[in-house]
Amino acid sequence: MEKNQKINCTVGSCKYNNHQKQQCLLEQIIVTPMQDCHTKTPDESMCSSYRNDE
């Protein structure tokens, strides 16, 4: 059974962010580990699907 997840986004400069709902419009995102970061907290990863809103 596939889950339908909702990705919330507050990164205003990302073109996939619906600013009014603070929701990511992509059907899926890519999360990538930060290089040489081993803190075991959320700062170890970042969204690689980011695209600048220019």
Chimera marker file (.cmm) of the C-alpha trace (Angstrom):
<marker_set name="trace">
<marker id="1" x="0.000" y="0.000" z="0.000" r="1" g="1" b="0" radius="0.5"/>
<marker id="2" x="1.496" y="3.306" z="-1.106" r="1" g="1" b="0" radius="0.5"/>
<marker id="3" x="1.319" y="6.281" z="1.247" r="1" g="1" b="0" radius="0.5"/>
<marker id="4" x="0.441" y="9.736" z="-0.031" r="1" g="1" b="0" radius="0.5"/>
<marker id="5" x="2.786" y="12.063" z="1.850" r="1" g="1" b="0" radius="0.5"/>
<marker id="6" x="2.553" y="15.836" z="1.952" r="1" g="1" b="0" radius="0.5"/>
<marker id="7" x="5.791" y="17.830" z="1.812" r="1" g="1" b="0" radius="0.5"/>
<marker id="8" x="5.568" y="21.234" z="3.484" r="1" g="1" b="0" radius="0.5"/>
<marker id="9" x="7.999" y="23.901" z="2.307" r="1" g="1" b="0" radius="0.5"/>
<marker id="10" x="8.916" y="27.323" z="3.688" r="1" g="1" b="0" radius="0.5"/>
<marker id="11" x="11.818" y="27.947" z="1.271" r="1" g="1" b="0" radius="0.5"/>
<marker id="12" x="10.390" y="30.983" z="-0.475" r="1" g="1" b="0" radius="0.5"/>
<marker id="13" x="13.060" y="31.067" z="-3.189" r="1" g="1" b="0" radius="0.5"/>
<marker id="14" x="12.284" y="27.534" z="-4.460" r="1" g="1" b="0" radius="0.5"/>
<marker id="15" x="10.147" y="27.485" z="-7.619" r="1" g="1" b="0" radius="0.5"/>
<marker id="16" x="8.281" y="24.367" z="-6.422" r="1" g="1" b="0" radius="0.5"/>
<marker id="17" x="7.031" y="26.067" z="-3.248" r="1" g="1" b="0" radius="0.5"/>
<marker id="18" x="3.356" y="27.059" z="-3.223" r="1" g="1" b="0" radius="0.5"/>
<marker id="19" x="3.880" y="30.222" z="-1.173" r="1" g="1" b="0" radius="0.5"/>
<marker id="20" x="0.253" y="30.539" z="-0.072" r="1" g="1" b="0" radius="0.5"/>
<marker id="21" x="-0.010" y="26.980" z="1.285" r="1" g="1" b="0" radius="0.5"/>
<marker id="22" x="3.721" y="26.551" z="2.091" r="1" g="1" b="0" radius="0.5"/>
<marker id="23" x="3.554" y="23.233" z="0.256" r="1" g="1" b="0" radius="0.5"/>
<marker id="24" x="5.997" y="21.601" z="-2.173" r="1" g="1" b="0" radius="0.5"/>
<marker id="25" x="4.372" y="21.058" z="-5.571" r="1" g="1" b="0" radius="0.5"/>
<marker id="26" x="6.679" y="18.184" z="-6.606" r="1" g="1" b="0" radius="0.5"/>
<marker id="27" x="5.294" y="14.647" z="-6.465" r="1" g="1" b="0" radius="0.5"/>
<marker id="28" x="8.609" y="13.470" z="-5.074" r="1" g="1" b="0" radius="0.5"/>
<marker id="29" x="11.775" y="15.095" z="-3.744" r="1" g="1" b="0" radius="0.5"/>
<marker id="30" x="15.370" y="13.947" z="-3.544" r="1" g="1" b="0" radius="0.5"/>
<marker id="31" x="16.997" y="14.215" z="-0.110" r="1" g="1" b="0" radius="0.5"/>
<marker id="32" x="20.800" y="14.179" z="-0.170" r="1" g="1" b="0" radius="0.5"/>
<marker id="33" x="23.254" y="13.873" z="2.724" r="1" g="1" b="0" radius="0.5"/>
<marker id="34" x="25.511" y="16.830" z="3.456" r="1" g="1" b="0" radius="0.5"/>
<marker id="35" x="29.145" y="15.987" z="2.856" r="1" g="1" b="0" radius="0.5"/>
<marker id="36" x="31.227" y="15.314" z="5.992" r="1" g="1" b="0" radius="0.5"/>
<marker id="37" x="28.321" y="16.116" z="8.337" r="1" g="1" b="0" radius="0.5"/>
<marker id="38" x="27.696" y="13.487" z="11.015" r="1" g="1" b="0" radius="0.5"/>
<marker id="39" x="25.650" y="15.337" z="13.638" r="1" g="1" b="0" radius="0.5"/>
<marker id="40" x="22.736" y="12.847" z="13.627" r="1" g="1" b="0" radius="0.5"/>
<marker id="41" x="20.326" y="15.805" z="13.402" r="1" g="1" b="0" radius="0.5"/>
<marker id="42" x="18.303" y="17.175" z="10.446" r="1" g="1" b="0" radius="0.5"/>
<marker id="43" x="21.221" y="19.335" z="9.268" r="1" g="1" b="0" radius="0.5"/>
<marker id="44" x="22.821" y="16.165" z="7.852" r="1" g="1" b="0" radius="0.5"/>
<marker id="45" x="20.536" y="16.329" z="4.823" r="1" g="1" b="0" radius="0.5"/>
<marker id="46" x="19.142" y="18.769" z="2.296" r="1" g="1" b="0" radius="0.5"/>
<marker id="47" x="16.590" y="18.778" z="-0.504" r="1" g="1" b="0" radius="0.5"/>
<marker id="48" x="18.374" y="18.218" z="-3.805" r="1" g="1" b="0" radius="0.5"/>
<marker id="49" x="15.217" y="19.004" z="-5.781" r="1" g="1" b="0" radius="0.5"/>
<marker id="50" x="15.578" y="22.732" z="-5.063" r="1" g="1" b="0" radius="0.5"/>
<marker id="51" x="15.243" y="24.999" z="-8.088" r="1" g="1" b="0" radius="0.5"/>
<marker id="52" x="15.686" y="28.781" z="-7.888" r="1" g="1" b="0" radius="0.5"/>
<marker id="53" x="12.507" y="30.773" z="-8.552" r="1" g="1" b="0" radius="0.5"/>
<marker id="54" x="14.118" y="33.148" z="-11.085" r="1" g="1" b="0" radius="0.5"/>
<link id1="1" id2="2" r="1" g="1" b="0" radius="0.2"/>
<link id1="2" id2="3" r="1" g="1" b="0" radius="0.2"/>
<link id1="3" id2="4" r="1" g="1" b="0" radius="0.2"/>
<link id1="4" id2="5" r="1" g="1" b="0" radius="0.2"/>
<link id1="5" id2="6" r="1" g="1" b="0" radius="0.2"/>
<link id1="6" id2="7" r="1" g="1" b="0" radius="0.2"/>
<link id1="7" id2="8" r="1" g="1" b="0" radius="0.2"/>
<link id1="8" id2="9" r="1" g="1" b="0" radius="0.2"/>
<link id1="9" id2="10" r="1" g="1" b="0" radius="0.2"/>
<link id1="10" id2="11" r="1" g="1" b="0" radius="0.2"/>
<link id1="11" id2="12" r="1" g="1" b="0" radius="0.2"/>
<link id1="12" id2="13" r="1" g="1" b="0" radius="0.2"/>
<link id1="13" id2="14" r="1" g="1" b="0" radius="0.2"/>
<link id1="14" id2="15" r="1" g="1" b="0" radius="0.2"/>
<link id1="15" id2="16" r="1" g="1" b="0" radius="0.2"/>
<link id1="16" id2="17" r="1" g="1" b="0" radius="0.2"/>
<link id1="17" id2="18" r="1" g="1" b="0" radius="0.2"/>
<link id1="18" id2="19" r="1" g="1" b="0" radius="0.2"/>
<link id1="19" id2="20" r="1" g="1" b="0" radius="0.2"/>
<link id1="20" id2="21" r="1" g="1" b="0" radius="0.2"/>
<link id1="21" id2="22" r="1" g="1" b="0" radius="0.2"/>
<link id1="22" id2="23" r="1" g="1" b="0" radius="0.2"/>
<link id1="23" id2="24" r="1" g="1" b="0" radius="0.2"/>
<link id1="24" id2="25" r="1" g="1" b="0" radius="0.2"/>
<link id1="25" id2="26" r="1" g="1" b="0" radius="0.2"/>
<link id1="26" id2="27" r="1" g="1" b="0" radius="0.2"/>
<link id1="27" id2="28" r="1" g="1" b="0" radius="0.2"/>
<link id1="28" id2="29" r="1" g="1" b="0" radius="0.2"/>
<link id1="29" id2="30" r="1" g="1" b="0" radius="0.2"/>
<link id1="30" id2="31" r="1" g="1" b="0" radius="0.2"/>
<link id1="31" id2="32" r="1" g="1" b="0" radius="0.2"/>
<link id1="32" id2="33" r="1" g="1" b="0" radius="0.2"/>
<link id1="33" id2="34" r="1" g="1" b="0" radius="0.2"/>
<link id1="34" id2="35" r="1" g="1" b="0" radius="0.2"/>
<link id1="35" id2="36" r="1" g="1" b="0" radius="0.2"/>
<link id1="36" id2="37" r="1" g="1" b="0" radius="0.2"/>
<link id1="37" id2="38" r="1" g="1" b="0" radius="0.2"/>
<link id1="38" id2="39" r="1" g="1" b="0" radius="0.2"/>
<link id1="39" id2="40" r="1" g="1" b="0" radius="0.2"/>
<link id1="40" id2="41" r="1" g="1" b="0" radius="0.2"/>
<link id1="41" id2="42" r="1" g="1" b="0" radius="0.2"/>
<link id1="42" id2="43" r="1" g="1" b="0" radius="0.2"/>
<link id1="43" id2="44" r="1" g="1" b="0" radius="0.2"/>
<link id1="44" id2="45" r="1" g="1" b="0" radius="0.2"/>
<link id1="45" id2="46" r="1" g="1" b="0" radius="0.2"/>
<link id1="46" id2="47" r="1" g="1" b="0" radius="0.2"/>
<link id1="47" id2="48" r="1" g="1" b="0" radius="0.2"/>
<link id1="48" id2="49" r="1" g="1" b="0" radius="0.2"/>
<link id1="49" id2="50" r="1" g="1" b="0" radius="0.2"/>
<link id1="50" id2="51" r="1" g="1" b="0" radius="0.2"/>
<link id1="51" id2="52" r="1" g="1" b="0" radius="0.2"/>
<link id1="52" id2="53" r="1" g="1" b="0" radius="0.2"/>
<link id1="53" id2="54" r="1" g="1" b="0" radius="0.2"/>
</marker_set>
